[in-house]
């Protein structure tokens, strides 16, 4: 194995330390439709947060 390969493997291991594998396993138990619905709900929440943030900024600007 070359030194570059070892560095890459070490980098992957360092990142894996910060990953919650239980969440990955739980998501993999869902079928495609369930994962798609979960993703859609998350996107809807992001949009709602954006709308709320925009509303607050407009309110603080006196609009």
C-alpha positions as CSV (number, residue, x, y, z in Angstrom):
1,X,0.0,0.0,0.0
2,X,1.3,3.4,-0.9
3,X,1.7,6.3,1.5
4,X,-1.1,8.3,-0.3
5,X,-3.5,5.4,0.3
6,X,-2.7,5.3,4.0
7,X,-3.4,9.0,4.3
8,X,-6.7,8.6,2.5
9,X,-7.7,5.7,4.7
10,X,-6.8,7.7,7.8
11,X,-8.9,10.7,6.6
12,X,-11.9,8.4,6.1
13,X,-11.5,6.9,9.5
14,X,-11.3,10.4,11.0
15,X,-14.6,11.4,9.4
16,X,-16.3,8.1,10.3
17,X,-15.7,8.9,13.9
18,X,-18.2,11.8,13.6
19,X,-20.9,9.9,11.8
20,X,-23.9,8.5,13.6
21,X,-24.2,5.1,12.1
22,X,-27.5,4.3,14.0
23,X,-29.2,7.0,11.9
24,X,-27.8,5.5,8.7
25,X,-29.0,2.0,9.7
26,X,-32.5,3.3,10.6
27,X,-32.8,5.1,7.2
28,X,-31.7,2.0,5.4
29,X,-34.6,0.1,7.0
30,X,-37.0,2.4,5.2
31,X,-38.2,1.6,1.7
32,X,-37.7,4.1,-1.1
33,X,-41.1,5.7,-0.7
34,X,-40.6,6.2,3.1
35,X,-37.2,7.8,2.5
36,X,-38.6,10.1,-0.2
37,X,-41.5,11.2,2.1
38,X,-39.0,11.8,4.9
39,X,-36.9,13.9,2.6
40,X,-39.9,15.8,1.4
41,X,-40.9,16.7,5.0
42,X,-37.4,17.9,5.6
43,X,-37.5,20.1,2.5
44,X,-40.9,21.5,3.6
45,X,-39.4,22.3,7.0
46,X,-36.5,24.1,5.4
47,X,-38.8,26.2,3.2
48,X,-40.9,27.1,6.3
49,X,-37.8,28.2,8.2
50,X,-36.8,30.3,5.2
51,X,-40.2,32.0,5.0
52,X,-40.2,32.6,8.8
53,X,-36.7,34.1,8.5
54,X,-37.6,36.3,5.6
55,X,-40.7,37.5,7.5
56,X,-38.6,38.3,10.6
57,X,-36.1,40.2,8.5
58,X,-38.8,42.3,6.8
59,X,-40.4,43.0,10.2
60,X,-37.1,44.1,11.7
61,X,-36.4,46.4,8.7
62,X,-39.8,48.1,9.3
63,X,-41.5,46.8,6.1
